[in-house]
Amino acid sequence: MNITKSISLFQEAQKLFPGGVNSPVRAFRAVGGQPLFIDRGEGPYLYDVDGNRYIDYVLSWGPLITGHAHPKVVEAIQQAALKGTSYGAPSLLEIDLAKSVMDFMPNIEMIRFVNSGTEATMSALRLARAYTKRDKIIKFDGCYHGHADMLLVQAGSGVATLGLPDSPGVPAAVAADTLVANFNDLDSVEALFKKYPEQIAGIIVEPVAGNMGVVPPVKGFLEGLRAITSREGSVLIFDEVMTGFRVHFGGAQTLYNIKPDLTTLGKVIGGGLPVGAYGGKHEIMQMVAPVGAMYQAGTLSGNPLAMSAGIAALSLIREEGCWEKLEQAAAKLEAGILSTAKQAGVPIQQTRVGTMFTTFFSETEPKDWNTVKVADKVRFGKFFQKMLENGVYLAPSQFEAGFLSIMHTSTIIDKTIEAVTEAFRTW
Ligand code: KE4
């Protein structure tokens, strides 16, 4: 595979950006080789600057559920741009996207748009603290909620990928208020409430973990979090930045029928442009300025281009039978990977919830960070590189999720399974 131009661009980029990238996990540090420089995306495909084509399962880390450059999304952005790129004032577009999101997730009674998932989770936690007048928060080992100081404690995603001991630069005083429990382990949560009675403002959880690879909640786990937070007067925050529209069009809260107090969103609702959101119970959202005293603001929040892209993307997935088609494609891929690995005698754990999936190179069933971190990262890296050679672009980390789009047709899935077969044939 000729990647000459990517190599020269990466050399130049490393002089400009730390690690040559604008987000750490893109650097391929965990899988070897170097990042490919992308020229364009089209439907399910990415094309690098050397003209190589890949079936893309990263999809910008989740946002592109309608695939790359969907004509209706592009058209919506073009039309919006003709009317200006930002107003710094309210617009009808904000109302339209808010209503569309609330249609899919009715637990969100009131919402605030921001510009990234990090802003969404940071703001939701500040709101939980303001609402309860408590300081401590609980997150789960291996879960990632963006890079706000208080959340870079035993985090997943790039922090886990790079094996960073949390992150330097986070003041000990800040980290001290972030308590860490084990995913899928209610006893570890109960122990923290016992140790810190009436001090815990809220729990933030990826209801289906995606940032340690995809790890589903065990039966009763989410229900338990709901019961504990209700009993303790703490706020339950479902961080659905990744799971929203991915595990179910209504998110994990619909799939598992749990009503969180607050939900954070991002990725899909921006149709590939920068958007985040937090929202939930009307009573809690009344604390947000200018109605309430909890301050949060943003120059480009509710940006018309991003709103237009999100409106277009959500209207596309509303089409009859869309979710069923996505589920079928994802289930076919999952079955294909499982049977191919079995035939090749390669031990894997394949997880999937809706359109999010991970192939763990491990013989241990993934339940939490402790059972995931033992996965064979070297074998994953080898699989990643072989799949790339065979024209399939996976997330460059064992601790990330793969995603499908409405453009990943049955033929595309067949081609992907052929690539898996070839990867294991030359294992
Ligand atoms: P952003 O600030 O990157 O928009 O969103 C942060 C975030 C919050 N919550 C969850 C559950 C998330 O998955 C994320 C971001 N996800 C990563 C991928 N695992 C973004 C990719 C990257 O960091 O480059």
Residues whose N, C-alpha, C, O or C-beta is under 5 A from the ligand:
A	BS01	KE4	S23 V25 W61 S116 G117 T118 Y144 H145 G146 S157 E206 N211 D239 V241 M242 G266
